[in-house]
Amino acid sequence: MKLLVVIPYCANDAVQAERACDHVYRLNGKKSIGHALLVVNDDVHAEMRMKVKIAAELAYETVEETIAPTVAEQYLNDKFRQMNNLFRHAAMMAMHQFRWPWVWLEPDCVPVKPSWMKDLAEAYDAQPRKYLGLISSQPGGQKFMARCGVYFTGASFELDKLCQGDAPFPLITSTEVVRRATPTDMIQYLNISTVESLSSISNSAVLVHGDKMGIFAENMTETPSNEDQLPRLTRRQKREQGIV
Protein backbone atom coordinates (compact mmCIF):
# COMPACT_ATOMS: atom_id res chain seq x y z
CA MET A 1 0.00 0.00 0.00
CA LYS A 2 1.27 3.48 -0.86
CA LEU A 3 1.50 6.06 1.89
CA LEU A 4 1.92 9.74 1.04
CA VAL A 5 4.25 11.69 3.35
CA VAL A 6 2.88 15.22 3.82
CA ILE A 7 5.50 17.71 5.05
CA PRO A 8 4.06 21.10 6.07
CA TYR A 9 6.25 24.05 6.95
CA CYS A 10 6.28 27.82 7.44
CA ALA A 11 9.09 30.38 7.38
CA ASN A 12 9.88 29.79 11.05
CA ASP A 13 10.51 26.05 10.63
CA ALA A 14 11.74 25.87 7.02
CA VAL A 15 15.35 25.20 8.09
CA GLN A 16 14.04 22.44 10.32
CA ALA A 17 12.09 20.96 7.38
CA GLU A 18 15.27 20.89 5.27
CA ARG A 19 17.16 19.23 8.12
CA ALA A 20 14.35 16.68 8.57
CA CYS A 21 14.55 15.67 4.90
CA ASP A 22 18.33 15.30 5.20
CA HIS A 23 17.74 13.02 8.18
CA VAL A 24 15.26 10.83 6.26
CA TYR A 25 17.79 10.49 3.43
CA ARG A 26 20.42 9.22 5.88
CA LEU A 27 17.91 6.97 7.61
CA ASN A 28 17.00 5.50 4.21
CA GLY A 29 20.62 4.41 3.74
CA LYS A 30 21.10 7.36 1.34
CA LYS A 31 18.36 6.10 -0.98
CA SER A 32 15.24 7.83 -2.25
CA ILE A 33 12.21 5.99 -0.87
CA GLY A 34 8.50 6.83 -0.94
CA HIS A 35 6.46 9.82 -2.03
CA ALA A 36 6.26 13.27 -0.44
CA LEU A 37 4.03 16.33 -0.68
CA LEU A 38 5.55 19.60 0.55
CA VAL A 39 2.83 21.93 1.80
CA VAL A 40 4.35 25.38 2.09
CA ASN A 41 3.03 28.47 3.83
CA ASP A 42 3.18 31.56 1.65
CA ASP A 43 5.64 33.32 3.99
CA VAL A 44 8.53 31.06 2.88
CA HIS A 45 11.09 32.71 0.60
CA ALA A 46 11.64 31.09 -2.82
CA GLU A 47 15.30 30.32 -2.09
CA MET A 48 14.40 28.49 1.11
CA ARG A 49 11.65 26.57 -0.68
CA MET A 50 14.22 25.40 -3.22
CA LYS A 51 16.57 24.19 -0.47
CA VAL A 52 13.80 22.16 1.17
CA LYS A 53 12.70 20.69 -2.15
CA ILE A 54 16.24 19.64 -3.07
CA ALA A 55 16.62 17.90 0.30
CA ALA A 56 13.23 16.20 -0.14
CA GLU A 57 14.11 15.00 -3.64
CA LEU A 58 17.09 13.16 -2.21
CA ALA A 59 15.00 11.50 0.50
CA TYR A 60 11.90 10.57 -1.53
CA GLU A 61 11.34 9.00 -4.96
CA THR A 62 8.81 11.63 -5.99
CA VAL A 63 8.18 15.07 -4.54
CA GLU A 64 5.33 17.48 -5.22
CA GLU A 65 5.21 20.99 -3.82
CA THR A 66 2.17 23.17 -3.23
CA ILE A 67 1.76 26.59 -1.65
CA ALA A 68 -1.22 26.90 0.64
CA PRO A 69 -3.66 29.79 0.04
CA THR A 70 -3.02 32.90 2.08
CA VAL A 71 -5.10 33.30 5.22
CA ALA A 72 -6.97 36.54 5.82
CA GLU A 73 -4.75 39.41 6.95
CA GLN A 74 -6.22 39.52 10.46
CA TYR A 75 -5.12 35.91 11.00
CA LEU A 76 -1.50 36.17 9.81
CA ASN A 77 -0.20 35.89 13.38
CA ASP A 78 -2.62 33.16 14.44
CA LYS A 79 -0.51 29.98 14.55
CA PHE A 80 -3.50 27.66 14.96
CA ARG A 81 -5.30 29.09 11.96
CA GLN A 82 -2.07 29.00 9.92
CA MET A 83 -1.55 25.31 10.70
CA ASN A 84 -5.20 24.48 10.12
CA ASN A 85 -4.93 26.22 6.75
CA LEU A 86 -1.95 24.06 5.77
CA PHE A 87 -3.80 20.96 6.94
CA ARG A 88 -6.92 21.78 4.91
CA HIS A 89 -4.86 22.33 1.79
CA ALA A 90 -2.90 19.11 2.29
CA ALA A 91 -6.07 17.06 2.82
CA MET A 92 -7.58 18.48 -0.35
CA MET A 93 -4.46 17.71 -2.38
CA ALA A 94 -4.23 14.18 -0.99
CA MET A 95 -7.86 13.50 -1.88
CA HIS A 96 -7.89 14.90 -5.41
CA GLN A 97 -4.36 14.36 -6.68
CA PHE A 98 -2.98 11.30 -4.87
CA ARG A 99 -5.91 9.33 -3.46
CA TRP A 100 -3.69 7.51 -0.98
CA PRO A 101 -3.69 7.43 2.80
CA TRP A 102 -1.25 10.03 4.10
CA VAL A 103 0.86 10.76 7.13
CA TRP A 104 1.19 14.31 8.45
CA LEU A 105 4.89 14.75 9.22
CA GLU A 106 5.70 18.08 10.83
CA PRO A 107 9.39 19.11 10.75
CA ASP A 108 9.87 18.24 14.44
CA CYS A 109 8.31 14.77 14.01
CA VAL A 110 11.32 12.59 13.38
CA PRO A 111 11.37 9.05 11.95
CA VAL A 112 13.53 6.83 14.16
CA LYS A 113 13.58 3.57 12.19
CA PRO A 114 14.52 2.97 8.54
CA SER A 115 11.35 0.94 8.06
CA TRP A 116 9.06 3.72 9.34
CA MET A 117 7.08 4.25 6.10
CA LYS A 118 6.58 0.54 5.50
CA ASP A 119 5.63 -0.07 9.14
CA LEU A 120 3.06 2.74 9.20
CA ALA A 121 1.57 1.70 5.85
CA GLU A 122 1.20 -1.91 6.99
CA ALA A 123 -0.25 -0.89 10.35
CA TYR A 124 -2.80 1.38 8.70
CA ASP A 125 -3.74 -1.24 6.12
CA ALA A 126 -4.22 -3.89 8.84
CA GLN A 127 -6.79 -1.90 10.85
CA PRO A 128 -10.39 -1.09 9.84
CA ARG A 129 -10.70 2.58 10.81
CA LYS A 130 -10.14 5.85 8.95
CA TYR A 131 -7.38 7.24 11.16
CA LEU A 132 -4.32 5.87 12.93
CA GLY A 133 -2.50 7.91 15.52
CA LEU A 134 -1.41 8.75 19.02
CA ILE A 135 -4.47 9.14 21.25
CA SER A 136 -3.88 11.38 24.27
CA SER A 137 -6.00 13.09 26.91
CA GLN A 138 -6.38 16.80 27.61
CA PRO A 139 -6.25 18.07 31.22
CA GLY A 140 -10.02 17.73 31.48
CA GLY A 141 -9.88 14.11 30.39
CA GLN A 142 -11.20 14.59 26.84
CA LYS A 143 -9.35 12.39 24.37
CA PHE A 144 -7.84 13.65 21.12
CA MET A 145 -5.61 12.39 18.32
CA ALA A 146 -2.33 14.24 17.84
CA ARG A 147 -2.02 15.86 14.42
CA CYS A 148 0.99 13.75 13.35
CA GLY A 149 -0.87 10.60 12.34
CA VAL A 150 -2.19 8.67 9.34
CA TYR A 151 -5.35 9.86 7.58
CA PHE A 152 -7.65 8.22 5.06
CA THR A 153 -7.83 9.54 1.51
CA GLY A 154 -11.10 11.41 2.03
CA ALA A 155 -10.24 13.09 5.32
CA SER A 156 -10.92 16.44 3.69
CA PHE A 157 -14.65 15.60 3.62
CA GLU A 158 -14.78 15.23 7.39
CA LEU A 159 -12.26 17.81 8.56
CA ASP A 160 -12.31 20.71 6.10
CA LYS A 161 -15.07 22.76 7.73
CA LEU A 162 -13.75 22.06 11.22
CA CYS A 163 -10.30 23.34 10.23
CA GLN A 164 -11.61 26.64 8.91
CA GLY A 165 -11.65 28.15 12.38
CA ASP A 166 -8.91 28.89 14.88
CA ALA A 167 -9.54 25.98 17.25
CA PRO A 168 -6.42 24.00 18.20
CA PHE A 169 -6.28 20.67 16.43
CA PRO A 170 -6.86 18.59 19.61
CA LEU A 171 -10.29 20.22 19.98
CA ILE A 172 -11.12 19.32 16.39
CA THR A 173 -10.00 15.71 16.67
CA SER A 174 -11.64 15.15 20.04
CA THR A 175 -15.06 15.39 18.40
CA GLU A 176 -14.62 13.92 14.94
CA VAL A 177 -11.47 11.82 14.73
CA VAL A 178 -11.00 9.88 17.97
CA ARG A 179 -14.09 7.71 17.58
CA ARG A 180 -12.95 6.80 14.06
CA ALA A 181 -9.29 6.26 14.95
CA THR A 182 -7.16 3.29 15.92
CA PRO A 183 -4.65 4.20 18.65
CA THR A 184 -1.04 3.24 18.05
CA ASP A 185 2.20 3.28 20.03
CA MET A 186 4.18 3.61 16.79
CA ILE A 187 3.92 7.41 17.15
CA GLN A 188 5.33 8.90 20.34
CA TYR A 189 5.30 12.44 21.69
CA LEU A 190 8.55 13.28 23.47
CA ASN A 191 10.13 16.66 24.15
CA ILE A 192 13.70 15.96 23.03
CA SER A 193 15.71 18.78 24.56
CA THR A 194 18.95 16.96 25.40
CA VAL A 195 20.86 13.88 24.28
CA GLU A 196 19.68 12.18 27.48
CA SER A 197 16.09 12.49 26.21
CA LEU A 198 16.86 9.93 23.50
CA SER A 199 16.90 7.14 26.08
CA SER A 200 13.16 7.69 26.56
CA ILE A 201 12.29 6.79 22.97
CA SER A 202 10.02 3.75 22.98
CA ASN A 203 11.17 0.61 21.18
CA SER A 204 7.78 0.46 19.46
CA ALA A 205 7.97 4.01 18.09
CA VAL A 206 8.76 4.67 14.43
CA LEU A 207 7.97 8.40 14.67
CA VAL A 208 8.81 10.69 17.59
CA HIS A 209 7.18 14.12 17.68
CA GLY A 210 9.01 16.82 19.62
CA ASP A 211 12.57 17.00 18.29
CA LYS A 212 12.66 20.74 17.54
CA MET A 213 16.46 20.98 17.70
CA GLY A 214 17.29 17.97 15.53
CA ILE A 215 19.02 16.14 18.36
CA PHE A 216 18.08 12.67 17.12
CA ALA A 217 19.54 13.26 13.65
CA GLU A 218 22.70 14.85 15.04
CA ASN A 219 23.38 11.79 17.18
CA MET A 220 22.35 9.06 14.76
CA THR A 221 25.19 6.86 13.60
CA GLU A 222 25.40 5.91 9.94
CA THR A 223 23.50 2.66 9.57
CA PRO A 224 22.40 0.35 6.72
CA SER A 225 18.78 0.82 5.71
CA ASN A 226 17.76 -2.64 6.94
CA GLU A 227 18.79 -1.96 10.56
CA ASP A 228 16.70 -0.37 13.28
CA GLN A 229 19.08 1.67 15.37
CA LEU A 230 18.62 4.52 17.84
CA PRO A 231 21.41 7.09 18.12
CA ARG A 232 24.46 6.05 20.09
CA LEU A 233 26.22 8.41 22.43
CA THR A 234 29.64 9.56 21.25
CA ARG A 235 32.64 8.84 23.46
CA ARG A 236 32.79 12.52 24.42
CA GLN A 237 29.11 12.53 25.44
CA LYS A 238 29.68 9.40 27.51
CA ARG A 239 32.55 11.08 29.32
CA GLU A 240 30.44 14.17 29.97
CA GLN A 241 27.74 11.95 31.50
CA GLY A 242 30.23 9.96 33.57
CA ILE A 243 29.56 6.73 31.68
CA VAL A 244 33.24 6.21 30.76
Rosetta silent file (secondary structure, phi, psi, omega in degrees, C-alpha in Angstrom):
SEQUENCE: MKLLVVIPYCANDAVQAERACDHVYRLNGKKSIGHALLVVNDDVHAEMRMKVKIAAELAYETVEETIAPTVAEQYLNDKFRQMNNLFRHAAMMAMHQFRWPWVWLEPDCVPVKPSWMKDLAEAYDAQPRKYLGLISSQPGGQKFMARCGVYFTGASFELDKLCQGDAPFPLITSTEVVRRATPTDMIQYLNISTVESLSSISNSAVLVHGDKMGIFAENMTETPSNEDQLPRLTRRQKREQGIV
SCORE:     score description
SCORE:     0.000 S_00000001
   1 L     0.000  134.770  177.406    0.000    0.000    0.000 S_00000001
   2 L   -79.603  144.212  177.106    1.273    3.478   -0.863 S_00000001
   3 L  -130.999  120.726  179.075    1.502    6.060    1.892 S_00000001
   4 E   -83.195  131.895  177.390    1.920    9.738    1.042 S_00000001
   5 E   -97.576  112.564 -179.686    4.247   11.690    3.348 S_00000001
   6 E   -97.381  121.758 -177.573    2.880   15.219    3.824 S_00000001
   7 E  -116.440  102.449  178.955    5.496   17.705    5.051 S_00000001
   8 E   -92.887  145.812  174.280    4.061   21.096    6.073 S_00000001
   9 E  -159.550  154.863  177.844    6.253   24.048    6.950 S_00000001
  10 L  -117.382 -178.515 -179.901    6.278   27.816    7.437 S_00000001
  11 H   -60.160  -36.081 -174.112    9.088   30.379    7.380 S_00000001
  12 H   -77.337  -11.758  175.888    9.879   29.788   11.052 S_00000001
  13 H  -129.273   20.907 -179.740   10.511   26.045   10.632 S_00000001
  14 H   -65.419  -40.983  177.878   11.740   25.871    7.019 S_00000001
  15 H   -62.560  -38.445  178.589   15.346   25.198    8.088 S_00000001
  16 H   -66.056  -37.562  177.866   14.042   22.438   10.320 S_00000001
  17 H   -63.718  -41.719  177.324   12.086   20.960    7.378 S_00000001
  18 H   -62.139  -45.696  179.817   15.269   20.887    5.267 S_00000001
  19 H   -62.658  -38.042  179.835   17.161   19.226    8.117 S_00000001
  20 H   -65.152  -38.806  177.730   14.354   16.677    8.572 S_00000001
  21 H   -67.510  -39.136  175.368   14.553   15.669    4.900 S_00000001
  22 H   -59.165  -41.219  179.815   18.331   15.296    5.196 S_00000001
  23 H   -63.006  -44.499  179.648   17.737   13.018    8.179 S_00000001
  24 H   -61.312  -39.895  178.236   15.263   10.832    6.260 S_00000001
  25 H   -59.601  -44.802  177.773   17.785   10.486    3.426 S_00000001
  26 H   -66.228  -41.906 -178.900   20.421    9.225    5.877 S_00000001
  27 H   -64.534  -30.686  178.194   17.912    6.968    7.615 S_00000001
  28 L   -74.074    0.418 -173.420   17.000    5.496    4.205 S_00000001
  29 L    75.333   31.355 -178.435   20.615    4.411    3.745 S_00000001
  30 L    58.414   43.929  174.135   21.103    7.361    1.341 S_00000001
  31 L  -125.685  154.574  176.644   18.364    6.104   -0.978 S_00000001
  32 L   -91.429  116.857 -175.117   15.237    7.834   -2.254 S_00000001
  33 L  -132.989  132.868  173.333   12.214    5.988   -0.869 S_00000001
  34 L    85.655 -172.684 -171.983    8.501    6.829   -0.938 S_00000001
  35 E  -132.165  134.355 -174.815    6.464    9.818   -2.027 S_00000001
  36 E  -127.094  147.556  172.431    6.256   13.267   -0.444 S_00000001
  37 E  -121.709  116.197  176.040    4.032   16.326   -0.684 S_00000001
  38 E   -88.135  120.492  179.298    5.554   19.601    0.547 S_00000001
  39 E  -110.066  109.590 -166.712    2.831   21.933    1.802 S_00000001
  40 E  -109.552  132.376  172.644    4.352   25.384    2.086 S_00000001
  41 L   -71.824  151.199 -173.237    3.029   28.466    3.834 S_00000001
  42 L   -76.706    4.507  176.718    3.176   31.558    1.654 S_00000001
  43 L   -92.401    2.185 -177.924    5.641   33.316    3.994 S_00000001
  44 L   -87.852  128.707 -179.705    8.530   31.062    2.884 S_00000001
  45 L   -66.178  147.834 -176.619   11.095   32.715    0.599 S_00000001
  46 H   -57.789  -38.330  179.996   11.635   31.095   -2.825 S_00000001
  47 H   -64.954  -40.025  178.931   15.301   30.324   -2.090 S_00000001
  48 H   -69.824  -37.358  176.160   14.397   28.486    1.113 S_00000001
  49 H   -58.661  -42.345 -179.449   11.649   26.574   -0.682 S_00000001
  50 H   -63.945  -40.545  179.061   14.219   25.401   -3.218 S_00000001
  51 H   -61.905  -43.952  179.745   16.567   24.192   -0.466 S_00000001
  52 H   -65.122  -42.022 -178.333   13.799   22.160    1.174 S_00000001
  53 H   -65.033  -40.537  178.319   12.699   20.693   -2.146 S_00000001
  54 H   -61.710  -43.630  178.427   16.242   19.641   -3.073 S_00000001
  55 H   -63.222  -40.027  179.866   16.622   17.902    0.296 S_00000001
  56 H   -66.966  -36.622 -178.083   13.235   16.203   -0.144 S_00000001
  57 H   -69.476  -21.102  171.661   14.108   15.002   -3.642 S_00000001
  58 H   -76.539  -38.021 -173.704   17.090   13.157   -2.209 S_00000001
  59 H   -79.854  -32.363 -172.607   14.995   11.502    0.505 S_00000001
  60 L  -121.883  149.939 -179.443   11.898   10.575   -1.534 S_00000001
  61 L   -63.178  -45.336  178.823   11.342    9.005   -4.960 S_00000001
  62 E  -129.578  144.554 -179.664    8.806   11.630   -5.987 S_00000001
  63 E  -137.214  126.731  171.951    8.181   15.075   -4.537 S_00000001
  64 E  -113.537  147.358  178.374    5.333   17.476   -5.216 S_00000001
  65 E  -125.559  138.121  176.545    5.212   20.994   -3.824 S_00000001
  66 E  -140.860  143.436  178.266    2.174   23.172   -3.232 S_00000001
  67 E  -101.798  124.895 -177.652    1.763   26.585   -1.648 S_00000001
  68 L   -69.568  147.764  177.116   -1.222   26.905    0.643 S_00000001
  69 L   -58.742  150.015 -179.774   -3.659   29.786    0.044 S_00000001
  70 L   -71.050  136.239  175.004   -3.024   32.905    2.078 S_00000001
  71 L   -78.172  162.132  178.927   -5.103   33.297    5.218 S_00000001
  72 L   -58.387  148.910 -172.851   -6.968   36.537    5.816 S_00000001
  73 H   -54.851  -37.387 -177.016   -4.749   39.408    6.949 S_00000001
  74 H   -69.279  -10.799 -178.509   -6.217   39.517   10.458 S_00000001
  75 H  -108.758    9.503 -174.406   -5.125   35.907   10.997 S_00000001
  76 L   -62.312  -25.817  179.793   -1.504   36.172    9.809 S_00000001
  77 L  -103.256   11.425 -179.317   -0.200   35.895   13.377 S_00000001
  78 L   -94.876  101.750 -173.737   -2.624   33.164   14.442 S_00000001
  79 H   -65.204  -33.944  179.686   -0.514   29.979   14.548 S_00000001
  80 H   -67.963  -43.298  179.573   -3.504   27.664   14.956 S_00000001
  81 H   -67.458  -36.858  177.206   -5.299   29.094   11.956 S_00000001
  82 H   -60.530  -47.645 -178.344   -2.071   28.997    9.918 S_00000001
  83 H   -67.879  -39.947  177.249   -1.546   25.309   10.705 S_00000001
  84 H   -62.492  -34.861  178.375   -5.201   24.477   10.116 S_00000001
  85 H   -65.517  -43.452  176.832   -4.929   26.216    6.751 S_00000001
  86 H   -63.004  -40.304 -178.961   -1.945   24.059    5.768 S_00000001
  87 H   -64.758  -44.911  178.919   -3.798   20.960    6.937 S_00000001
  88 H   -58.568  -45.271 -178.092   -6.924   21.776    4.915 S_00000001
  89 H   -65.787  -41.616  178.750   -4.859   22.327    1.785 S_00000001
  90 H   -62.347  -44.762 -179.593   -2.901   19.107    2.295 S_00000001
  91 H   -61.909  -39.156  178.568   -6.071   17.060    2.819 S_00000001
  92 H   -66.315  -43.732  178.531   -7.581   18.480   -0.354 S_00000001
  93 H   -63.233  -43.656 -179.260   -4.456   17.715   -2.383 S_00000001
  94 H   -61.785  -37.911 -177.168   -4.229   14.176   -0.989 S_00000001
  95 H   -72.737  -44.362 -172.340   -7.857   13.501   -1.881 S_00000001
  96 H   -89.949  -31.771 -173.905   -7.890   14.903   -5.412 S_00000001
  97 H  -102.168  -34.278 -174.038   -4.358   14.357   -6.676 S_00000001
  98 H  -108.270  -43.582  179.558   -2.976   11.297   -4.875 S_00000001
  99 L    60.789   36.736  175.012   -5.910    9.331   -3.462 S_00000001
 100 L  -120.809  158.932  165.675   -3.689    7.509   -0.979 S_00000001
 101 L   -60.609  155.397 -176.108   -3.687    7.429    2.805 S_00000001
 102 E  -143.489  150.479  178.345   -1.249   10.028    4.096 S_00000001
 103 E  -111.719  131.647  178.974    0.863   10.755    7.130 S_00000001
 104 E   -87.297  112.720 -172.783    1.189   14.311    8.454 S_00000001
 105 L  -119.469   91.188  177.775    4.890   14.753    9.217 S_00000001
 106 L   -68.819  155.816 -174.579    5.704   18.084   10.829 S_00000001
 107 L   -56.971  -25.258  178.983    9.395   19.115   10.753 S_00000001
 108 L   -96.243   10.927  175.209    9.874   18.235   14.435 S_00000001
 109 E  -101.196  106.308 -167.828    8.306   14.773   14.010 S_00000001
 110 E  -104.374  127.376  171.413   11.321   12.586   13.385 S_00000001
 111 E   -66.480  138.691 -177.574   11.370    9.048   11.946 S_00000001
 112 L  -118.857   -1.033  176.310   13.526    6.828   14.158 S_00000001
 113 L  -134.658  140.990  179.994   13.578    3.568   12.191 S_00000001
 114 L   -57.930  -27.786 -176.850   14.524    2.975    8.541 S_00000001
 115 L   -90.410   17.341 -169.956   11.349    0.939    8.057 S_00000001
 116 H   -59.336  -42.797 -178.892    9.056    3.725    9.335 S_00000001
 117 H   -66.136  -46.783  179.205    7.084    4.247    6.104 S_00000001
 118 H   -61.298  -45.066 -178.105    6.584    0.545    5.501 S_00000001
 119 H   -63.197  -43.303  179.332    5.634   -0.067    9.143 S_00000001
 120 H   -66.836  -42.294 -179.838    3.060    2.741    9.196 S_00000001
 121 H   -61.946  -43.577 -179.741    1.570    1.700    5.852 S_00000001
 122 H   -67.431  -40.181  179.718    1.205   -1.909    6.991 S_00000001
 123 H   -65.479  -40.075  179.025   -0.250   -0.894   10.354 S_00000001
 124 H   -67.020  -43.007 -177.799   -2.802    1.380    8.698 S_00000001
 125 H   -66.218  -27.338 -175.506   -3.743   -1.243    6.122 S_00000001
 126 L   -84.706   -8.419 -178.575   -4.217   -3.886    8.841 S_00000001
 127 L  -113.331  157.311 -169.896   -6.791   -1.901   10.851 S_00000001
 128 L   -90.846   -5.453 -170.986  -10.388   -1.086    9.837 S_00000001
 129 L   -95.424  173.949 -173.925  -10.700    2.576   10.807 S_00000001
 130 L   -81.561  -24.396 -174.868  -10.137    5.846    8.952 S_00000001
 131 E  -129.549  152.116  176.346   -7.378    7.236   11.159 S_00000001
 132 E  -137.343  123.536 -177.790   -4.319    5.865   12.925 S_00000001
 133 E  -172.439 -176.560  178.221   -2.499    7.909   15.517 S_00000001
 134 L   -82.778  117.142  179.550   -1.406    8.752   19.023 S_00000001
 135 E   -97.981  121.650 -179.241   -4.469    9.144   21.253 S_00000001
 136 E  -124.899  175.179  179.379   -3.878   11.382   24.273 S_00000001
 137 E  -120.089  138.502  174.104   -6.000   13.095   26.912 S_00000001
 138 L   -78.326  167.154 -178.532   -6.381   16.797   27.607 S_00000001
 139 L   -51.681  -32.697  179.801   -6.246   18.073   31.217 S_00000001
 140 L   -81.816   -2.097  178.191  -10.018   17.732   31.478 S_00000001
 141 L    99.338   -9.794 -178.760   -9.878   14.109   30.389 S_00000001
 142 L   -72.135  131.538 -177.436  -11.200   14.590   26.844 S_00000001
 143 E   -83.014  150.462  176.473   -9.352   12.390   24.365 S_00000001
 144 E  -149.733  160.341  174.407   -7.842   13.648   21.118 S_00000001
 145 E  -102.148  128.996  177.232   -5.608   12.393   18.317 S_00000001
 146 L   -62.121  149.198 -173.022   -2.329   14.241   17.843 S_00000001
 147 L   -61.459  -38.679 -179.615   -2.017   15.858   14.422 S_00000001
 148 L   -74.025   95.865 -177.725    0.986   13.753   13.349 S_00000001
 149 L  -157.604 -172.418 -179.499   -0.869   10.599   12.344 S_00000001
 150 E  -106.917  134.517 -173.993   -2.189    8.666    9.343 S_00000001
 151 E  -122.443  148.411  178.367   -5.346    9.857    7.577 S_00000001
 152 L   -76.992  162.894 -173.298   -7.650    8.224    5.057 S_00000001
 153 L   -54.204  -39.981 -175.265   -7.834    9.545    1.506 S_00000001
 154 L   -95.625   25.935 -178.445  -11.103   11.407    2.027 S_00000001
 155 H   -57.716  -27.339  179.436  -10.238   13.090    5.322 S_00000001
 156 H   -58.081  -36.296  179.720  -10.921   16.440    3.689 S_00000001
 157 H   -58.933  -40.686 -174.885  -14.652   15.604    3.616 S_00000001
 158 H   -87.013  -28.921 -168.997  -14.776   15.228    7.387 S_00000001
 159 H  -110.978  -11.708 -173.408  -12.265   17.811    8.561 S_00000001
 160 L   -58.701  -51.396 -177.709  -12.313   20.707    6.096 S_00000001
 161 L   -65.545  -36.832 -179.470  -15.070   22.756    7.733 S_00000001
 162 H   -66.084  -30.625 -177.898  -13.749   22.056   11.215 S_00000001
 163 H   -86.458    2.545 -179.699  -10.303   23.337   10.225 S_00000001
 164 H   -78.920  -16.097 -179.864  -11.614   26.644    8.906 S_00000001
 165 L   -92.886 -163.032 -177.968  -11.649   28.153   12.377 S_00000001
 166 L  -111.706   17.552  179.416   -8.914   28.892   14.881 S_00000001
 167 L   -70.094  138.254  174.400   -9.539   25.981   17.247 S_00000001
 168 L   -58.791  148.279 -174.732   -6.415   24.003   18.202 S_00000001
 169 H   -56.512  -38.421  178.099   -6.276   20.673   16.432 S_00000001
 170 H   -56.173  -34.122  178.312   -6.862   18.594   19.606 S_00000001
 171 H   -69.289  -33.880  178.192  -10.288   20.221   19.982 S_00000001
 172 H   -68.779  -48.178 -174.910  -11.123   19.316   16.395 S_00000001
 173 H   -73.878  -21.525 -179.468   -9.998   15.707   16.668 S_00000001
 174 H   -66.188  -27.026 -177.602  -11.643   15.148   20.040 S_00000001
 175 H   -95.780  -36.132 -170.494  -15.063   15.393   18.405 S_00000001
 176 H  -111.214  -28.398 -169.681  -14.619   13.920   14.943 S_00000001
 177 L   -98.891  -41.916 -171.788  -11.474   11.820   14.727 S_00000001
 178 H   -55.645  -44.290 -177.607  -10.998    9.885   17.975 S_00000001
 179 H   -70.576  -12.166  177.731  -14.092    7.708   17.577 S_00000001
 180 H  -111.104   13.355 -174.054  -12.950    6.797   14.056 S_00000001
 181 E  -114.245  148.592  171.148   -9.286    6.262   14.951 S_00000001
 182 E   -99.168  122.122  178.380   -7.161    3.290   15.924 S_00000001
 183 E   -70.886  148.596  179.095   -4.650    4.200   18.652 S_00000001
 184 L  -142.114  147.745  173.842   -1.037    3.240   18.053 S_00000001
 185 L   -98.460   11.672  177.263    2.197    3.284   20.033 S_00000001
 186 L   -78.596  -15.733  176.675    4.176    3.609   16.795 S_00000001
 187 E  -116.528  125.541 -175.490    3.917    7.407   17.152 S_00000001
 188 E  -122.957  138.848  169.849    5.332    8.904   20.339 S_00000001
 189 E   -97.925  127.267 -178.966    5.302   12.438   21.691 S_00000001
 190 L  -152.415  123.108  176.507    8.549   13.284   23.472 S_00000001
 191 L   -76.638  100.923 -177.676   10.129   16.656   24.150 S_00000001
 192 L   -91.764  100.047 -177.374   13.703   15.962   23.026 S_00000001
 193 L  -111.861  -15.867  178.864   15.707   18.775   24.562 S_00000001
 194 L  -142.898  166.728  176.414   18.952   16.962   25.403 S_00000001
 195 H   -60.542  -35.156  179.778   20.859   13.881   24.280 S_00000001
 196 H   -60.309  -27.299 -179.842   19.680   12.184   27.475 S_00000001
 197 H   -61.727  -26.163 -175.851   16.089   12.495   26.208 S_00000001
 198 H   -63.241  -25.415  179.979   16.860    9.933   23.503 S_00000001
 199 H   -69.319  -12.885 -179.783   16.905    7.137   26.081 S_00000001
 200 H   -92.542    0.982  177.592   13.161    7.687   26.558 S_00000001
 201 L   -69.635  128.415 -178.846   12.291    6.787   22.967 S_00000001
 202 L   -69.462  144.230  176.926   10.025    3.753   22.977 S_00000001
 203 L   -64.311  -24.862 -178.323   11.173    0.610   21.177 S_00000001
 204 L   -85.800  -10.930 -175.789    7.782    0.457   19.456 S_00000001
 205 L   -77.013  138.840  169.634    7.975    4.013   18.088 S_00000001
 206 L  -112.309  -20.496  173.655    8.759    4.670   14.426 S_00000001
 207 E  -127.589  137.929  175.211    7.967    8.404   14.672 S_00000001
 208 E  -126.181  119.791 -177.161    8.806   10.690   17.590 S_00000001
 209 E   -98.198  121.969  178.025    7.177   14.116   17.680 S_00000001
 210 L   134.162   15.639 -179.509    9.005   16.821   19.622 S_00000001
 211 L   -99.895   72.963 -174.495   12.568   17.004   18.295 S_00000001
 212 L   -71.639  -21.209 -177.221   12.661   20.740   17.539 S_00000001
 213 L  -103.108    3.417  177.958   16.462   20.982   17.703 S_00000001
 214 L    69.889   29.552 -175.388   17.289   17.971   15.527 S_00000001
 215 H   -67.435  -39.285  179.772   19.018   16.139   18.363 S_00000001
 216 H   -59.584  -50.990 -177.488   18.084   12.671   17.122 S_00000001
 217 H   -62.176  -39.271 -178.874   19.537   13.264   13.653 S_00000001
 218 H   -64.720  -26.167 -175.368   22.697   14.846   15.038 S_00000001
 219 L  -109.294    7.995  178.734   23.377   11.786   17.184 S_00000001
 220 L   -82.166  129.823  175.441   22.346    9.065   14.761 S_00000001
 221 L   -78.767  153.740  174.836   25.194    6.862   13.596 S_00000001
 222 L   -62.424  134.220 -175.647   25.399    5.905    9.943 S_00000001
 223 L  -147.431  142.233  175.304   23.496    2.659    9.568 S_00000001
 224 L   -57.514  152.977 -173.892   22.401    0.348    6.718 S_00000001
 225 L   -68.753  -13.571 -179.332   18.781    0.819    5.710 S_00000001
 226 L   -96.225   10.059  179.312   17.764   -2.635    6.943 S_00000001
 227 L  -110.753  142.321  172.345   18.789   -1.963   10.560 S_00000001
 228 L   -99.290  115.846 -173.114   16.697   -0.369   13.281 S_00000001
 229 L  -145.362  123.699  173.187   19.080    1.668   15.370 S_00000001
 230 L   -80.709  158.939 -178.986   18.620    4.515   17.845 S_00000001
 231 L   -58.233  143.728  174.801   21.413    7.091   18.119 S_00000001
 232 L  -101.331  146.524  176.669   24.460    6.051   20.085 S_00000001
 233 L   -72.180  139.153  174.693   26.216    8.415   22.432 S_00000001
 234 L   -71.325  164.564  179.773   29.637    9.559   21.248 S_00000001
 235 H   -60.852  -39.118  179.088   32.643    8.844   23.458 S_00000001
 236 H   -62.510  -44.134  179.470   32.790   12.523   24.422 S_00000001
 237 H   -63.309  -36.902  178.167   29.107   12.531   25.435 S_00000001
 238 H   -64.654  -41.229  177.744   29.676    9.404   27.513 S_00000001
 239 H   -62.408  -43.005 -179.359   32.553   11.081   29.315 S_00000001
 240 H   -61.789  -30.705 -178.766   30.435   14.174   29.968 S_00000001
 241 L   -92.697    0.182  178.277   27.740   11.953   31.499 S_00000001
 242 L    77.937   17.555 -178.844   30.226    9.963   33.570 S_00000001
 243 L   -78.831  -36.065  178.048   29.564    6.733   31.683 S_00000001
 244 L  -127.146    0.000    0.000   33.242    6.206   30.756 S_00000001
